[in-house]
Amino acid sequence: MKKSIFIILFICHLANGQAFRSFSNEFLNLGVDAAAFGMGKAVIASSGDVNSIYWNPAGLTKVDDIQGALMHAEYFQGIGKYDYAAFAKPINDESTFAIAFIRFGVDDILNTTELIDSQGNINYDNISLFSAADYAFNVAYARRLPVQGLDIGINSKIVHRKIGDFASSWGFGLDAALQFETESEWKFGLMVRDITTTFNAWSIDEEEFNKIQNAIPGENQEAPESLELTKPKVQFGVAKTFVAFRDFSILTEIDLNMRFSETNDILSTSFLSIDPGVGLQFDYLKMVYLRLGVNNFQYFTEFDGAKSTSLEPNFGVGFRYKGIQIDYALANIGAASGTLYSNVFSVKVDIGYFR
């Protein structure tokens, strides 16, 4: 029965569709890579591998040879499955190409729209199953600029969303990013997501819509609009690596995640909301990693009127041997207060070590 409520949640999400959305295509904001989750997603400035296609495409210039990555995580106590795969390859000494695929889906949802027939009889044979899934295919390009330490990147994405036979959509958008590293090894990163206001063009199955139109009195009386636009989002980060001992080093980063809308973020106005994130990574000989992160700082009002704040701590470990790196994180991948933490696993392979 838990899964059956998703049909209502997803259909309601489409309502009033032809407008700018502050929270559209949210599956693209979940993040990728267990290493990044362990640092509270504070990797905009320091990201420099195949996973940069998601976090900051400019970081792809740090990829020296072919790299691949895989990740799997589960959401809503295992109801939602989240999978990611990526591939990156240098074109020459100054530019890199990468592709990635993301799927976030809830499968085997109960379709009870025909449970009760026209005579008022309950027929359990009329219950069927469907999936609600979001897909994204990304293609990125990064290039070093003549300015020492400055790299730029762009990421194009095709988005496909499908809710059983009820509705589906196709969309397109662009992200733009840059990274800059000073001679003193301070790193700065800027990522502008949906810089072109990513859109989703929805197609609603009228026959299926009619089956639920009067399921809840006063709800779903009109078909949703067909076009949905996603507002741009900006992320800015500053990072620095310190050598603690001869074989130990510490990577620190602070990010600011900005939305152009009023939210429950700890810094919020009617125009802009800012959610800071802080990450630490301790490593031994670039082989063993321990990661800590804090993000999702929220400010909200309790039922009794009291003001409260909340945050989400994250933890991760990693191990790399030659060209294979395995990472684990215990993190709230949805960054939503009150939801349970997820076990996130990812693998990264650097083909250069096997040549």
C-alpha positions in Angstrom: 0.0 0.0 0.0 3.0 2.3 0.5 3.8 2.2 -3.1 0.2 2.9 -4.2 0.3 6.4 -2.8 3.0 7.3 -5.3 0.5 7.5 -8.1 -1.2 10.4 -6.3 2.2 12.1 -5.4 3.5 12.0 -9.0 0.2 13.1 -10.6 -0.1 16.0 -8.2 3.4 17.0 -9.0 2.3 17.7 -12.6 -0.4 20.1 -11.6 -0.1 23.7 -12.7 2.7 22.6 -15.0 3.2 25.6 -17.3 5.3 27.7 -15.0 8.8 28.1 -13.5 9.4 25.4 -10.9 11.6 25.9 -7.8 11.6 22.1 -7.3 11.4 20.5 -10.7 13.5 17.5 -11.8 14.6 17.1 -8.2 16.1 13.7 -8.9 18.9 15.6 -10.7 19.7 17.3 -7.4 20.2 14.1 -5.4 23.9 13.8 -6.3 26.2 11.0 -7.4 29.3 9.2 -6.0 29.5 7.9 -2.4 32.7 9.9 -1.9 30.8 13.1 -2.5 27.9 12.1 -0.3 30.4 11.3 2.5 31.6 15.0 2.3 28.1 16.3 2.5 28.1 17.0 -1.3 30.7 19.8 -0.7 32.9 19.0 -3.8 32.1 21.7 -6.3 35.7 23.2 -6.1 37.6 19.9 -5.5 35.9 17.5 -7.9 38.4 16.3 -10.5 37.4 12.9 -11.8 34.8 11.2 -14.0 32.1 12.2 -11.5 32.8 15.8 -12.3 30.3 15.5 -15.1 27.7 15.9 -12.4 29.3 18.1 -9.7 31.4 20.4 -11.9 32.1 19.6 -15.5 35.2 21.9 -15.5 36.9 19.3 -13.2 36.9 16.8 -16.0 40.2 18.4 -17.2 41.9 16.6 -14.3 41.1 13.2 -15.9 44.4 11.9 -17.3 43.1 8.7 -18.9 39.8 6.8 -19.4 37.7 6.6 -16.2 34.4 4.9 -15.4 32.1 5.0 -12.4 29.1 3.2 -11.1 26.8 3.9 -8.1 23.7 2.3 -6.5 21.6 3.7 -3.7 18.1 3.1 -2.4 15.6 5.7 -1.1 12.3 5.5 0.9 13.5 2.4 2.8 14.3 0.6 -0.5 11.2 1.6 -2.4 13.1 4.0 -4.7 16.1 2.7 -6.7 18.8 5.2 -7.7 21.5 4.2 -10.2 24.2 6.1 -12.0 27.0 5.3 -14.5 29.6 7.6 -16.1 32.5 7.5 -18.5 35.2 10.1 -19.2 38.0 10.2 -21.7 40.5 13.0 -22.5 40.4 14.3 -26.0 43.8 15.8 -25.8 46.0 17.5 -23.2 43.5 20.4 -22.9 40.0 19.0 -23.2 37.9 16.0 -22.0 34.7 14.4 -23.0 32.3 12.6 -20.7 28.9 10.9 -20.7 26.6 9.8 -17.8 23.3 8.0 -17.2 21.0 8.4 -14.2 17.8 6.5 -13.3 15.7 7.1 -10.3 12.7 4.9 -10.2 9.9 3.4 -8.1 8.8 0.1 -9.5 5.8 -2.2 -8.9 3.5 0.5 -7.8 -0.1 -0.7 -7.3 -2.5 0.7 -9.9 -5.9 0.6 -8.2 -7.8 2.9 -10.5 -10.0 0.0 -11.7 -10.3 -1.9 -8.4 -14.0 -0.9 -8.1 -16.0 -1.5 -11.3 -19.0 0.5 -12.5 -21.4 -1.7 -10.4 -19.5 -0.9 -7.2 -17.9 -4.4 -7.0 -14.3 -4.9 -5.8 -12.3 -7.0 -8.2 -8.7 -7.5 -7.1 -7.9 -9.0 -10.5 -8.1 -5.5 -11.9 -5.1 -4.3 -9.9 -2.0 -3.9 -12.0 1.6 -2.7 -11.5 3.4 0.2 -13.0 6.7 2.1 -12.6 7.4 5.8 -12.1 10.9 6.5 -13.3 13.1 9.5 -14.1 16.0 9.2 -16.6 18.8 11.6 -17.5 21.5 11.3 -20.2 24.4 13.7 -19.8 27.1 14.7 -22.3 29.8 17.0 -21.0 32.9 18.8 -22.4 35.7 20.5 -20.4 38.6 22.6 -21.5 41.6 24.2 -20.0 41.9 28.0 -20.7 45.0 29.9 -21.5 44.7 31.5 -18.0 46.8 29.4 -15.6 44.6 27.3 -13.4 41.3 28.2 -15.0 39.1 25.5 -16.5 35.6 25.6 -17.9 33.0 22.9 -18.6 29.5 22.5 -20.0 27.0 19.7 -19.5 24.0 19.1 -21.7 21.3 16.8 -20.4 18.3 15.0 -21.9 15.6 14.2 -19.3 12.9 11.6 -19.7 10.2 11.0 -17.1 7.6 8.3 -17.3 4.7 7.6 -14.9 3.3 4.3 -16.1 0.8 4.8 -18.8 -0.5 8.0 -17.2 2.1 10.5 -18.4 5.6 11.0 -19.8 7.9 13.9 -20.7 11.0 14.8 -22.5 13.2 17.7 -21.7 16.5 19.4 -22.3 18.9 21.7 -20.4 22.4 22.9 -20.0 24.7 23.4 -17.0 27.8 25.6 -17.1 30.8 25.5 -14.7 34.3 26.7 -14.0 37.1 25.8 -11.6 40.2 27.9 -10.7 43.2 26.9 -8.7 45.7 29.5 -7.4 49.5 29.0 -7.1 49.0 28.5 -3.4 46.6 25.6 -4.2 43.4 27.2 -3.1 40.6 25.9 -5.3 37.4 27.7 -6.3 34.4 26.2 -8.2 31.2 27.6 -9.7 28.4 25.5 -11.0 25.3 26.9 -12.6 22.6 24.2 -13.1 19.8 24.6 -15.6 21.4 27.8 -16.9 19.0 27.6 -19.8 15.9 26.9 -17.6 15.6 23.2 -18.3 12.2 22.3 -19.5 10.0 19.2 -19.5 7.3 18.8 -22.2 4.6 16.5 -20.8 2.3 14.2 -22.6 -0.8 13.1 -20.7 -2.8 10.0 -21.6 -6.4 11.3 -21.6 -7.9 7.8 -21.3 -5.8 7.0 -18.2 -6.4 10.5 -16.8 -10.2 10.1 -17.1 -9.9 7.0 -14.9 -8.6 9.1 -11.9 -10.3 12.4 -12.7 -13.1 11.8 -10.1 -11.3 9.4 -7.8 -10.9 12.1 -5.2 -13.7 14.7 -5.1 -12.4 18.1 -6.0 -9.0 16.8 -7.1 -7.6 16.1 -10.6 -10.5 17.8 -12.3 -8.4 19.4 -15.0 -5.6 17.9 -16.9 -2.2 19.4 -16.0 -0.4 21.9 -18.3 2.1 20.4 -20.7 5.2 22.5 -20.1 7.3 22.7 -17.0 10.3 25.0 -16.6 13.1 24.5 -14.0 14.7 27.6 -12.4 18.5 27.9 -12.5 20.5 27.0 -9.4 24.0 28.2 -8.4 26.7 26.4 -6.4 29.9 28.0 -5.3 32.8 26.2 -3.4 36.2 26.9 -1.9 38.6 24.1 -1.1 42.1 23.6 0.2 44.3 20.5 0.9 46.6 20.5 3.9 49.4 18.0 4.6 49.0 16.9 8.2 51.9 14.5 8.3 54.2 13.0 5.7 51.7 10.4 4.6 48.5 12.0 5.7 46.5 14.9 4.1 43.2 16.7 4.7 40.9 18.1 2.1 38.5 20.7 3.3 35.7 22.4 1.4 32.9 24.8 2.0 30.1 25.1 -0.6 27.1 27.5 -0.9 24.1 26.0 -2.7 21.8 28.8 -3.9 18.2 28.7 -5.2 16.3 31.7 -6.6 13.2 31.1 -4.3 12.3 31.3 -0.7 12.8 28.0 1.2 13.5 26.7 4.7 17.2 27.0 4.1 19.0 28.7 7.1 19.7 31.7 4.9 16.6 32.6 2.9 14.9 35.6 1.4 12.0 36.0 -1.1 14.7 36.2 -3.9 17.5 33.9 -2.9 18.0 31.0 -0.4 21.4 29.6 0.5 22.2 26.2 2.0 25.8 25.8 3.1 27.7 22.5 3.0 31.0 21.6 4.7 33.1 18.5 3.9 36.3 17.0 5.2 38.4 14.2 3.7 41.3 12.5 5.5 43.5 10.3 3.4 46.5 8.0 3.9 48.8 7.8 0.9 45.8 8.4 -1.4 44.7 4.9 -0.6 42.5 4.9 2.4 39.9 7.7 3.0 37.7 8.8 5.8 35.1 11.5 5.1 32.8 13.7 7.1 30.2 16.2 5.9 27.4 18.4 7.1 24.7 19.9 4.9 21.0 20.6 4.6 20.9 23.4 7.2 17.2 24.1 7.7 15.3 26.6 9.7 11.6 25.8 10.5 8.8 26.5 12.9 7.5 23.7 15.3 3.8 23.0 15.8 4.0 25.0 19.1 5.4 28.0 17.3 9.0 27.5 18.5 11.8 28.1 16.1 14.3 25.3 15.3 17.2 24.5 13.1 18.3 21.1 11.7 21.2 19.7 9.8 22.3 16.5 8.1 25.6 14.9 9.1 27.2 12.4 6.6 29.9 9.8 6.9 32.0 7.9 4.4 35.0 5.7 3.8 36.9 4.7 0.7 39.7 2.5 -0.4 41.8 2.7 -3.6 44.2 0.0 -4.9 45.9 0.8 -8.2 43.1 1.7 -10.6 40.1 0.7 -8.6 38.4 2.8 -5.9 35.5 1.7 -3.8 33.6 4.2 -1.7 30.8 3.9 0.8 28.7 6.6 2.5 25.9 6.7 5.0 24.0 9.8 3.9 20.6 11.3 3.4 20.6 11.2 -0.4 17.4 13.2 -0.6 18.6 15.9 1.8 15.1 15.9 3.2 14.5 16.3 7.0 12.9 13.3 8.6 13.8 10.8 5.9 16.0 7.8 6.8 19.7 7.6 5.8 20.8 5.5 2.8 23.7 3.2 2.3 25.4 4.4 -0.9 28.1 2.4 -2.7 30.1 3.5 -5.7 33.0 2.2 -7.8 35.5 4.2 -9.9 37.9 2.6 -12.3 40.9 4.4 -13.9 41.9 2.4 -17.0 45.3 4.1 -17.1 46.6 1.9 -14.3 45.9 -1.2 -16.5 47.6 -0.2 -19.7 
